[in-house]
Amino acid sequence: MPAAHYGVDLDSLNYYTRDLPEAQRVITLDNIPDVMFFDALAPMLNKEGFDAGHCIEHLIKTKVPLRGKAHGDGVAIPQAGKSGYIPIKVPLAELIDNVRISRQAMLRATGMPGSWAKAVDDVIDDLKKISFKEVLRHSAIGAGNGFLARIYGAAVTNDESSAATWVRITCDNVYEETMWDNVALCQPGMLIECTQDNGTTAAGVGGYEIVNVHVAKRSNGASSTIQTTNGGYIDVDCVTTGAATTFAAAVNHDNYVVWRYGAVSDSIGSEDTARIGFPYPRGVAYWFMEHFSGLDPSTSYYTKYFALTRATYSSLQSRIYNAGDFGLDTKTAHTPDVWSLRGLSDIMVDVETGSGKGTIDTWMFNRRMGMAINARNAAEKGFQVVMPTAGEYEGQTVSLATVPQKVVYGDRPLRMICDEAIPCNTLIMFDSRDDLMDQDGSFDFLNLEGGAWSKSFDDRYTDFEAPFGGFCQFRSRRLDNKAIIQDLRDDI
């Protein structure tokens, strides 16, 4: 029978997807579940004012005049000063994903409960809730360059996982250098490529898939404890034995770098250095980038914020703290130490009395750090056991440690953003009124051939694919109202 009889021809696919409710078809940055960074910036979402090049003019405040003085009879009033602004063009980044379904899979679904439409709903659901959302999560926490991890020298082997086509890559970057520890941003199913440490020359073939991820946890210890051959690693599927051997040899160098596939080889948005660009939106790590040296410190793009040299303007100098700044015991930088809410308050005072005079209104942390904050804030144990009758344990109620919903600072509540993408032992605080999200339209199916779906470009099995994407960016009016606090123990 013809495919149309089964309702799985290309036109049927396009009609079905076109008629889906908008909530099932599109994504906007102010409505993304489980990526809490977007919740914090949702009130500042901008969706207009872009030029023909998908850029928006952005003003960075560089100077506030302080001209006040005492005044008396016959004395001229002070001359007004001029505020300083520098306009810059901020480019939007295009994010794109693709969903694929085979005609055979749809035919198998025909006649089942929900028919073939259920199969289509399933792949679209995976795209929106897992695949594309993961790209947005990486964009929100990353620096915009697609960096994933730094390779540990002589810690690349092929056939490590009893599969001749697998390559195991051990990584040793730590949060004081790159915002996160080892392979915390890697996910199974992700495609990667590797380069030399400065990103200028490809070290090996790219486009291979991660099949397994093991993140080495800091566990409140020194960074050296996770910078060994027992540290975090990824297993990469290189398809054939020969390719695995070649790939392993090519990337088996200390300080070589793992990127998301295409971040370097596609040379999108290159700045300052030949092959290192910013193809992704510039997220939280980009706020603090001048402090990190996880790649090649000689590259000048670390020292700039959207082409402006950070050191030139106090408003572009974010703050970073480690145990050497607040530790109550050993005060050893990069080894998590005990801390107090008073210590966190002191850091907020540093920010609020500094050059930006901002008002901290948001904290971001992962779940373990959130529970530690709650334990400090409530001054109580992390759980309690209630026994209805002495000596009996049946029917006991256990209240586990929780993440705080609100912390009151002075007379105002602070927004608590809990997201597992935030590195361990770390707290980020900022004035969210400085920050904006830009989105040109919505993330939607691209309709490249008149509809959401088309025959796969490498079609041999009558597969259909539907590219999905859109344009967005993150930016900040100033960076001096932001602080990242590392080395906070999360077991106190």
Secondary structure, 3 states (H helix, E strand, C coil): CCHHHHCCCHHHHHHHHHCCCHHHHCECCCCCCCCHHHHHHHHHEECCCCCCCCEEEEEEEEECCCCCCCCCCCCCCCCCCCCEEEEEEEECEEEEEEEEEEHHHHHHHCCCCCHHHHHHHHHHHHHHHHHHHHHHHHHHHCCCCCEEEEEEEEEEEECCCCCCCEEEEEECCCHHHHCCCCCCCCCCCCEEEEECCCCCCECCCCCEEEEEEECCCCCCCCHHHHCCCCCEEEEEECCCHHHHHHHHHHHCCCCCEEEECCCCCCCCCECCCCCCECCCCCCHHHHCHHHCCCCCCCCHHHHEECCEEHHHCHHHCCEEECHHHHCCCCCCCCCCECCCHHHHHHHHHHHHCCCCCCCCCEEEECHHHHHHHHHHHHCCCCCEEECCCCCCCCCCEEECCCCCCEEEECCEEEEEEECCCCCCCCEEEECHHHEEEEEEEEEEECCCCCCCCEECCCCCCCEEEEEEEEEEEEEECCCCCEEEECCECCCC
